[in-house]
């Protein structure tokens, strides 16, 4: 029944879980282009398995990210992790 102890345990478990997953390779995914009259956005979204990469929900997510990037102001271009 100790809330502080429970929070500490959850934090410790979360860090341990994150460390286990840190070495995994996200080598599958999708590269998506979105274009309009103002420009083009190219987005790469990775996942650990080809099963997920082939899923239409994942592909829709990647397309939505590309459309969102295309809608960003030009001053934000190149601000992503791959820039």
Secondary structure, DSSP 8 states (H G I E B T S, - for coil): --HHHHHHHHHHHHHHHHHHHHT----EEEEEEEEETTEEEEEEEEES-HHHHT-HHHHHHHHHHHHHHHHS-GGGTT-STT-
